[in-house]
Amino acid sequence: MTSVLIRIALRYLAAALVARGLFSPEIGGLLSSDPDISMMLEIAAGALIGLCAETWYYLASRLGWAR
């Protein structure tokens, strides 16, 4: 399910960047349809979620929120 959401987000991001003139239509198409880019973003999203969870746990134990 995560890969589907990331691909949808990539399509909207690519469309916005093409509309603003920051990317050419060819690069926008490559960004929204390349499975390697999607896989890299999935890995980065997973790492970010894990980092947020570990940071939250560290703060909770440090500030006495965890019992």
N, C-alpha and C positions, 0 to 999 in steps of 0.2 A: 504494500500500500504506500509505503514511503516513496518508492521509486516513481509511482504514478503522480504523487503530489509534487515531487521535485521536477519531473518533466513538465507538468503544467506550469509551475512557477518559472521554469526556464523559458517556456514559450512566451509568457507575459513579459518577462524581463527583456528577452530579445526583441519583442515587438516594441516595447517602450524605448529601447536604445536605438532601434532603427528609426522610429518615428522622430526622435530628437536629433537624428543625424549623426549620432556618435558611432554607429556601426553601419556598414553597407548591408544591403539585403542578403548578400551571400554569406557574410559572417553571422548574421542573425539566424539564418537557416541552419548553419553549421552548429551554432550554440544550442539551438532548441532541439536538434535531432541527433546529436552525437551521443552515443551511449557511454563513451569514456568520460565525457564531461559530467554526465548524469551520475556515473558511478563515483567520480571524485567528490561530487557534492554530497552524495549519500554518506560517504565515509566522513567527510568534514562535519556534516550535520550530526552524525552519531557521536563523533568525538566531542563536539560542542555540547551535546546533551549530557554526555558522561561527565565532562568537566564541570558543567553547571550543577549536576547532582552531587559530585564530590565536594565542590566549593560550598554548597548549601549544608552538607553534612559537617564539614569542617567548622563553618560558622555556628551551626547549631550546637555542636559539642563544645566549642570555645566559649559561647555565650550562655551556656547552661540550658538551652532549649531542649536538648536530647535528654531522655531519662534513662 
